[in-house]
């Protein structure tokens, strides 16, 4: 299975504004060791922004329990197939 390419993403450029290249490499190495890689088999067309369906597909395929997001297009679907969609502040409240 292929690995996602962090360096090809726009997020990598923004991330580097705050950390140097060595910190990026260290973070990616830790992420690769600790992450659970999911084969996304679900195909979902539920979000009013079709680009956000991938997050639902990942959560369903990986049997996730929560999606933490500030994206209103996802939050309006809460709950989705038993998955709770929460803004970050709410997730932190329930984790206490």
N, C-alpha and C positions, 0 to 999 in steps of 0.2 A: 504494500500500500504506500502511496506517495505521502510525503510529509508536506505540510503547508509551508510556503515560502514567506517568512517574515520580511526578509530583505526586499522582496518585490512589492510589499504593501506600502501604502501611503503612511500607515501608522509608524513604520520603522523610521521614516524621516522625522516625524514629530518626536518620537521617543528619543532620538539622538540629540535633540535640543537640550535634554536634561541629563543625559548620561554619555559616557565615552564608549568607544568601540569595544573595549575590553569588558565593560559592564554588560553591554548587549550580548556579547559572546557567552559570558558567564550565565546570564539569565536564560538564554536559549538552551544552553547545555542542561541547566537544571530543569527547565520546562520539558525538554526531550526525555530526561530520565524519569520525571514524575508524572507526566501527562498520561492520561488514558486515551489512546487513539481509537476513534470510533469509525466503523464503516457505516456511512449514512445510506440507509436503504429506503427510508421513508421519503415519499414525494408528497409535498403538501403545498396547497394553494389556498391559504386561508387569510393571509395578511393583506391589508389594503395597499401596502407597499410590497410588491412581489420580491424585491431584493431582500426583504427580511424573512421570507419563508425559510431560508437556509438555517436560521437559528432554531426555528420550530422543528425542522427536519432533524437537526443534530440532537436536540433535547429528546425528541420522541425515539430516535434510533438508539440513543445512549441511555434510555430509561431515566432521564433526568427528572428531578423533582422541582427545580426552580430555574427560571431565567431572570437574571438581574440586569435591568436595562432602564435607561431613561427615555427610550423611544416610545412615544405615544402610540405609534402604529402597532406595536407589540403589546403594550400595556392594556389597550382596550380589549384584547382577547382573553384577559385573565378571568378564570382559569382556562387553560387550553389542554384538553385531554388529560386532565389530572395534574398538569404542570402549572405551578404558581408563577405568574409573571409579576415581578416587583421592581419598584425603583430602588436604587442602592440604599437610601436612608431607611426604607421600610425593611429591607432584608437585614440590615444591621440591627434594627430594633428587635426583630424576632430571633436573632442569633444570640442575644444577650442572655 
